Amino acid sequence: MLAKCAAHWIATGVPLIAAAPVLGVMLNLPVPGYGAVLGALALGTPALTLIGAIGAALTLGARRGGVLISLLVLPLYIPILIFGVAAVDAAIAGTDAGASLTALAGFLLAALALAPFAAAAALRQASR
């Protein structure tokens, strides 16, 4: 499960991280925000991938899986998005973005520890 999540993150997260500086220039992002954007994306996108894997495994075989996955996963995505935006906002304001990036790192470590087991259990349950 972890290998599938890593492949998904490499296919989707890495190009997003690579495109972030170009998009920052296009959207007139202040210079202090670039490091925070890259840090928040590097810590947040793998966590989002791992949480999404749990939701996908839980909704495997469900009829209205798209609606169900959004109800299951969206509340778990919101804190990661909030801390990512808070890190960029703090960097732009000239204050320390370390607290928000540390929270994102905590979310990533928790997702790395729990998501493969939760998704594997959900897949085992769906195969019965």
MODELLER restraints for C-alpha pairs under 7 A, 6 or more apart:
rsr = mdl.restraints
at = mdl.atoms
rsr.add(forms.Gaussian(group=physical.xy_distance, feature=features.Distance(at['CA:1:A'], at['CA:116:A']), mean=5.56, stdev=0.5))
rsr.add(forms.Gaussian(group=physical.xy_distance, feature=features.Distance(at['CA:1:A'], at['CA:120:A']), mean=6.58, stdev=0.5))
rsr.add(forms.Gaussian(group=physical.xy_distance, feature=features.Distance(at['CA:2:A'], at['CA:116:A']), mean=5.65, stdev=0.5))
rsr.add(forms.Gaussian(group=physical.xy_distance, feature=features.Distance(at['CA:5:A'], at['CA:49:A']), mean=6.34, stdev=0.5))
rsr.add(forms.Gaussian(group=physical.xy_distance, feature=features.Distance(at['CA:5:A'], at['CA:50:A']), mean=6.23, stdev=0.5))
rsr.add(forms.Gaussian(group=physical.xy_distance, feature=features.Distance(at['CA:5:A'], at['CA:53:A']), mean=6.95, stdev=0.5))
rsr.add(forms.Gaussian(group=physical.xy_distance, feature=features.Distance(at['CA:9:A'], at['CA:46:A']), mean=6.08, stdev=0.5))
rsr.add(forms.Gaussian(group=physical.xy_distance, feature=features.Distance(at['CA:9:A'], at['CA:49:A']), mean=6.33, stdev=0.5))
rsr.add(forms.Gaussian(group=physical.xy_distance, feature=features.Distance(at['CA:13:A'], at['CA:45:A']), mean=5.79, stdev=0.5))
rsr.add(forms.Gaussian(group=physical.xy_distance, feature=features.Distance(at['CA:17:A'], at['CA:38:A']), mean=6.36, stdev=0.5))
rsr.add(forms.Gaussian(group=physical.xy_distance, feature=features.Distance(at['CA:17:A'], at['CA:41:A']), mean=6.19, stdev=0.5))
rsr.add(forms.Gaussian(group=physical.xy_distance, feature=features.Distance(at['CA:17:A'], at['CA:42:A']), mean=6.92, stdev=0.5))
rsr.add(forms.Gaussian(group=physical.xy_distance, feature=features.Distance(at['CA:21:A'], at['CA:34:A']), mean=6.70, stdev=0.5))
rsr.add(forms.Gaussian(group=physical.xy_distance, feature=features.Distance(at['CA:30:A'], at['CA:92:A']), mean=6.50, stdev=0.5))
rsr.add(forms.Gaussian(group=physical.xy_distance, feature=features.Distance(at['CA:32:A'], at['CA:91:A']), mean=5.80, stdev=0.5))
rsr.add(forms.Gaussian(group=physical.xy_distance, feature=features.Distance(at['CA:32:A'], at['CA:92:A']), mean=5.48, stdev=0.5))
rsr.add(forms.Gaussian(group=physical.xy_distance, feature=features.Distance(at['CA:33:A'], at['CA:88:A']), mean=5.48, stdev=0.5))
rsr.add(forms.Gaussian(group=physical.xy_distance, feature=features.Distance(at['CA:33:A'], at['CA:91:A']), mean=5.32, stdev=0.5))
rsr.add(forms.Gaussian(group=physical.xy_distance, feature=features.Distance(at['CA:33:A'], at['CA:92:A']), mean=5.11, stdev=0.5))
rsr.add(forms.Gaussian(group=physical.xy_distance, feature=features.Distance(at['CA:36:A'], at['CA:87:A']), mean=6.03, stdev=0.5))
rsr.add(forms.Gaussian(group=physical.xy_distance, feature=features.Distance(at['CA:36:A'], at['CA:88:A']), mean=5.08, stdev=0.5))
rsr.add(forms.Gaussian(group=physical.xy_distance, feature=features.Distance(at['CA:36:A'], at['CA:91:A']), mean=6.30, stdev=0.5))
rsr.add(forms.Gaussian(group=physical.xy_distance, feature=features.Distance(at['CA:37:A'], at['CA:88:A']), mean=5.81, stdev=0.5))
rsr.add(forms.Gaussian(group=physical.xy_distance, feature=features.Distance(at['CA:40:A'], at['CA:84:A']), mean=5.13, stdev=0.5))
rsr.add(forms.Gaussian(group=physical.xy_distance, feature=features.Distance(at['CA:40:A'], at['CA:87:A']), mean=7.00, stdev=0.5))
rsr.add(forms.Gaussian(group=physical.xy_distance, feature=features.Distance(at['CA:40:A'], at['CA:101:A']), mean=6.34, stdev=0.5))
rsr.add(forms.Gaussian(group=physical.xy_distance, feature=features.Distance(at['CA:43:A'], at['CA:104:A']), mean=5.92, stdev=0.5))
rsr.add(forms.Gaussian(group=physical.xy_distance, feature=features.Distance(at['CA:43:A'], at['CA:105:A']), mean=5.84, stdev=0.5))
rsr.add(forms.Gaussian(group=physical.xy_distance, feature=features.Distance(at['CA:43:A'], at['CA:108:A']), mean=6.38, stdev=0.5))
rsr.add(forms.Gaussian(group=physical.xy_distance, feature=features.Distance(at['CA:44:A'], at['CA:80:A']), mean=6.32, stdev=0.5))
rsr.add(forms.Gaussian(group=physical.xy_distance, feature=features.Distance(at['CA:44:A'], at['CA:104:A']), mean=6.15, stdev=0.5))
rsr.add(forms.Gaussian(group=physical.xy_distance, feature=features.Distance(at['CA:44:A'], at['CA:108:A']), mean=6.91, stdev=0.5))
rsr.add(forms.Gaussian(group=physical.xy_distance, feature=features.Distance(at['CA:46:A'], at['CA:108:A']), mean=6.85, stdev=0.5))
rsr.add(forms.Gaussian(group=physical.xy_distance, feature=features.Distance(at['CA:47:A'], at['CA:107:A']), mean=6.61, stdev=0.5))
rsr.add(forms.Gaussian(group=physical.xy_distance, feature=features.Distance(at['CA:47:A'], at['CA:108:A']), mean=4.77, stdev=0.5))
rsr.add(forms.Gaussian(group=physical.xy_distance, feature=features.Distance(at['CA:47:A'], at['CA:111:A']), mean=5.84, stdev=0.5))
rsr.add(forms.Gaussian(group=physical.xy_distance, feature=features.Distance(at['CA:48:A'], at['CA:77:A']), mean=6.55, stdev=0.5))
rsr.add(forms.Gaussian(group=physical.xy_distance, feature=features.Distance(at['CA:50:A'], at['CA:111:A']), mean=6.15, stdev=0.5))
rsr.add(forms.Gaussian(group=physical.xy_distance, feature=features.Distance(at['CA:50:A'], at['CA:115:A']), mean=5.78, stdev=0.5))
rsr.add(forms.Gaussian(group=physical.xy_distance, feature=features.Distance(at['CA:51:A'], at['CA:73:A']), mean=6.89, stdev=0.5))
rsr.add(forms.Gaussian(group=physical.xy_distance, feature=features.Distance(at['CA:51:A'], at['CA:111:A']), mean=6.81, stdev=0.5))
rsr.add(forms.Gaussian(group=physical.xy_distance, feature=features.Distance(at['CA:51:A'], at['CA:115:A']), mean=6.49, stdev=0.5))
rsr.add(forms.Gaussian(group=physical.xy_distance, feature=features.Distance(at['CA:52:A'], at['CA:73:A']), mean=6.50, stdev=0.5))
rsr.add(forms.Gaussian(group=physical.xy_distance, feature=features.Distance(at['CA:53:A'], at['CA:119:A']), mean=6.32, stdev=0.5))
rsr.add(forms.Gaussian(group=physical.xy_distance, feature=features.Distance(at['CA:54:A'], at['CA:115:A']), mean=6.23, stdev=0.5))
rsr.add(forms.Gaussian(group=physical.xy_distance, feature=features.Distance(at['CA:54:A'], at['CA:118:A']), mean=6.32, stdev=0.5))
rsr.add(forms.Gaussian(group=physical.xy_distance, feature=features.Distance(at['CA:54:A'], at['CA:119:A']), mean=4.55, stdev=0.5))
rsr.add(forms.Gaussian(group=physical.xy_distance, feature=features.Distance(at['CA:55:A'], at['CA:69:A']), mean=5.51, stdev=0.5))
rsr.add(forms.Gaussian(group=physical.xy_distance, feature=features.Distance(at['CA:55:A'], at['CA:72:A']), mean=6.39, stdev=0.5))
rsr.add(forms.Gaussian(group=physical.xy_distance, feature=features.Distance(at['CA:55:A'], at['CA:73:A']), mean=5.89, stdev=0.5))
rsr.add(forms.Gaussian(group=physical.xy_distance, feature=features.Distance(at['CA:56:A'], at['CA:69:A']), mean=6.66, stdev=0.5))
rsr.add(forms.Gaussian(group=physical.xy_distance, feature=features.Distance(at['CA:57:A'], at['CA:119:A']), mean=5.50, stdev=0.5))
rsr.add(forms.Gaussian(group=physical.xy_distance, feature=features.Distance(at['CA:57:A'], at['CA:122:A']), mean=5.48, stdev=0.5))
rsr.add(forms.Gaussian(group=physical.xy_distance, feature=features.Distance(at['CA:57:A'], at['CA:123:A']), mean=5.45, stdev=0.5))
rsr.add(forms.Gaussian(group=physical.xy_distance, feature=features.Distance(at['CA:58:A'], at['CA:122:A']), mean=5.37, stdev=0.5))
rsr.add(forms.Gaussian(group=physical.xy_distance, feature=features.Distance(at['CA:59:A'], at['CA:65:A']), mean=5.32, stdev=0.5))
rsr.add(forms.Gaussian(group=physical.xy_distance, feature=features.Distance(at['CA:59:A'], at['CA:68:A']), mean=6.86, stdev=0.5))
rsr.add(forms.Gaussian(group=physical.xy_distance, feature=features.Distance(at['CA:59:A'], at['CA:69:A']), mean=6.32, stdev=0.5))
rsr.add(forms.Gaussian(group=physical.xy_distance, feature=features.Distance(at['CA:60:A'], at['CA:126:A']), mean=6.54, stdev=0.5))
rsr.add(forms.Gaussian(group=physical.xy_distance, feature=features.Distance(at['CA:80:A'], at['CA:104:A']), mean=6.39, stdev=0.5))
rsr.add(forms.Gaussian(group=physical.xy_distance, feature=features.Distance(at['CA:83:A'], at['CA:100:A']), mean=5.25, stdev=0.5))
rsr.add(forms.Gaussian(group=physical.xy_distance, feature=features.Distance(at['CA:83:A'], at['CA:104:A']), mean=6.57, stdev=0.5))
rsr.add(forms.Gaussian(group=physical.xy_distance, feature=features.Distance(at['CA:84:A'], at['CA:100:A']), mean=6.87, stdev=0.5))
rsr.add(forms.Gaussian(group=physical.xy_distance, feature=features.Distance(at['CA:86:A'], at['CA:100:A']), mean=6.34, stdev=0.5))
rsr.add(forms.Gaussian(group=physical.xy_distance, feature=features.Distance(at['CA:87:A'], at['CA:97:A']), mean=4.68, stdev=0.5))
rsr.add(forms.Gaussian(group=physical.xy_distance, feature=features.Distance(at['CA:87:A'], at['CA:100:A']), mean=5.12, stdev=0.5))
rsr.add(forms.Gaussian(group=physical.xy_distance, feature=features.Distance(at['CA:87:A'], at['CA:101:A']), mean=6.23, stdev=0.5))
rsr.add(forms.Gaussian(group=physical.xy_distance, feature=features.Distance(at['CA:90:A'], at['CA:96:A']), mean=6.13, stdev=0.5))
rsr.add(forms.Gaussian(group=physical.xy_distance, feature=features.Distance(at['CA:90:A'], at['CA:97:A']), mean=5.22, stdev=0.5))
rsr.add(forms.Gaussian(group=physical.xy_distance, feature=features.Distance(at['CA:91:A'], at['CA:97:A']), mean=5.54, stdev=0.5))
